Amino acid sequence: MNDILRERLIRKLDTLPEEKIYQILDYIDFLESKYAPKVSTAPNPLKRFAEGVEDTLRAGRMSAGVIGGTMSVMNKAVGVVTDVANAGKSVATEIAGVVSSVASSKPAPPSQTGTGSSGAAATTTPPVSPSAQSPPPPPPGDQRK
């Protein structure tokens, strides 16, 4: 669908009351089931849930105002949950980056090999004592005194 037609349809839909919008949605569903050459892409699970709630309210003959109010709250909830999920993904990505950078910068442990065919023992470095190591720096934002 081209942008001009999409904008024209939206302009026409904006002028109609919600009750008529739901009739148009039903008609679009009918046309899609009868003539669509491909299956429409499914929305994400949260939006699919919200659409199910909307369909249930419509089947229960709720008023368009009640359905509209409920869907407004559902849309806000979907937005919040989506934002939380995106924040979680961002944190997980950052943690994975830190872990991989720490793992790649960690020195390899000394190898301890036995005597070879020449009979000479391999040299190993002595382990560093805990008192010689400096304590790790406090995490950012740690303001304990």
C-alpha positions as CSV (number, residue, x, y, z in Angstrom):
1,M,0.0,0.0,0.0
2,N,1.4,3.4,-0.9
3,D,1.7,6.2,1.7
4,I,-0.9,8.4,0.1
5,L,-3.5,5.7,0.3
6,R,-2.5,4.9,3.8
7,E,-2.8,8.5,4.9
8,R,-6.1,8.9,3.1
9,L,-7.6,5.8,5.0
10,I,-6.3,7.1,8.3
11,R,-7.9,10.5,7.6
12,K,-11.2,8.9,6.8
13,L,-11.0,6.6,9.9
14,D,-10.3,9.6,12.1
15,T,-13.7,11.2,11.3
16,L,-15.8,8.1,12.2
17,P,-17.1,7.2,15.7
18,E,-15.4,4.2,17.4
19,E,-18.4,2.0,16.9
20,K,-18.1,2.3,13.1
21,I,-14.3,1.8,13.3
22,Y,-15.0,-1.7,14.9
23,Q,-17.4,-2.5,12.0
24,I,-14.7,-1.5,9.6
25,L,-12.2,-3.7,11.4
26,D,-14.6,-6.6,11.2
27,Y,-15.0,-6.0,7.4
28,I,-11.2,-5.9,7.0
29,D,-10.9,-9.2,8.8
30,F,-13.5,-10.7,6.5
31,L,-11.8,-9.4,3.4
32,E,-8.4,-10.6,4.7
33,S,-9.8,-14.1,5.3
34,K,-11.3,-14.2,1.9
35,Y,-8.9,-12.5,-0.4
36,A,-5.5,-12.0,1.3
37,P,-2.8,-13.9,-0.7
38,K,-0.6,-14.2,2.3
39,V,-1.1,-14.5,6.1
40,S,-0.6,-11.3,7.9
41,T,2.3,-11.1,10.3
42,A,1.3,-11.8,13.9
43,P,1.9,-9.1,16.4
44,N,4.2,-9.6,19.4
45,P,2.6,-11.7,22.2
46,L,1.7,-8.6,24.3
47,K,-0.2,-7.0,21.4
48,R,-1.8,-10.3,20.6
49,F,-3.0,-10.5,24.2
50,A,-4.4,-6.9,24.0
51,E,-6.2,-7.7,20.8
52,G,-7.7,-10.8,22.4
53,V,-9.0,-8.7,25.3
54,E,-10.4,-6.2,22.8
55,D,-12.2,-9.0,20.9
56,T,-13.6,-10.4,24.1
57,L,-15.0,-7.0,25.1
58,R,-16.5,-6.6,21.7
59,A,-18.1,-10.1,21.9
60,G,-19.5,-9.1,25.3
61,R,-21.3,-6.2,23.7
62,M,-19.4,-3.6,25.7
63,S,-19.8,0.0,24.6
64,A,-17.2,1.5,22.4
65,G,-16.2,4.0,25.1
66,V,-15.5,1.2,27.6
67,I,-13.5,-0.7,25.0
68,G,-11.6,2.4,24.0
69,G,-10.7,3.2,27.6
70,T,-9.6,-0.4,28.3
71,M,-7.5,-0.4,25.1
72,S,-5.9,2.9,26.1
73,V,-4.8,1.4,29.4
74,M,-3.7,-1.8,27.6
75,N,-1.6,0.1,25.1
76,K,0.1,2.0,27.9
77,A,0.8,-1.3,29.7
78,V,2.2,-2.9,26.5
79,G,4.4,0.1,26.1
80,V,5.7,-0.1,29.7
81,V,6.4,-3.9,29.4
82,T,8.1,-3.4,26.1
83,D,10.3,-0.6,27.6
84,V,11.2,-2.9,30.5
85,A,12.0,-5.8,28.1
86,N,14.2,-3.5,26.0
87,A,16.0,-2.2,29.1
88,G,16.6,-5.8,30.2
89,K,18.0,-6.7,26.8
90,S,20.3,-3.7,27.0
91,V,21.6,-4.6,30.5
92,A,22.1,-8.2,29.4
93,T,24.1,-7.0,26.3
94,E,26.2,-4.8,28.5
95,I,26.9,-7.6,31.0
96,A,27.8,-9.9,28.2
97,G,30.2,-7.3,26.8
98,V,31.9,-6.8,30.2
99,V,32.2,-10.5,30.8
100,S,33.7,-11.1,27.3
101,S,36.2,-8.2,27.8
102,V,37.2,-9.5,31.2
103,A,37.5,-13.1,29.9
104,S,39.7,-11.9,26.9
105,S,41.9,-9.7,29.1
106,K,42.4,-12.4,31.8
107,P,46.0,-13.9,31.6
108,A,46.2,-17.5,30.8
109,P,47.0,-19.7,33.8
110,P,50.6,-21.1,33.7
111,S,50.8,-24.5,32.2
112,Q,52.3,-27.2,34.3
113,T,53.7,-29.9,32.1
114,G,55.5,-33.0,33.3
115,T,58.9,-34.0,32.2
116,G,59.3,-34.4,28.5
117,S,61.4,-37.0,26.6
118,S,64.5,-35.0,27.4
119,G,64.0,-35.5,31.1
120,A,64.0,-31.7,31.9
121,A,61.2,-30.4,34.1
122,A,59.1,-27.5,32.8
123,T,59.5,-24.2,34.7
124,T,56.5,-22.7,36.4
125,T,55.9,-19.3,37.9
126,P,55.1,-19.2,41.6
127,P,51.5,-18.1,42.4
128,V,51.1,-14.6,43.6
129,S,50.2,-14.3,47.3
130,P,46.8,-12.7,48.1
131,S,48.6,-10.0,50.2
132,A,50.5,-8.8,47.1
133,Q,47.4,-8.2,45.2
134,S,45.6,-4.9,45.5
135,P,41.9,-5.0,46.3
136,P,39.5,-4.5,43.4
137,P,38.2,-0.9,43.0
138,P,34.7,-0.2,44.3
139,P,31.9,-0.4,41.7
140,P,30.8,2.9,40.1
141,G,28.3,4.8,42.2
142,D,29.3,3.1,45.4
143,Q,29.5,6.0,47.9
144,R,29.9,4.1,51.2
145,K,32.1,5.9,53.8
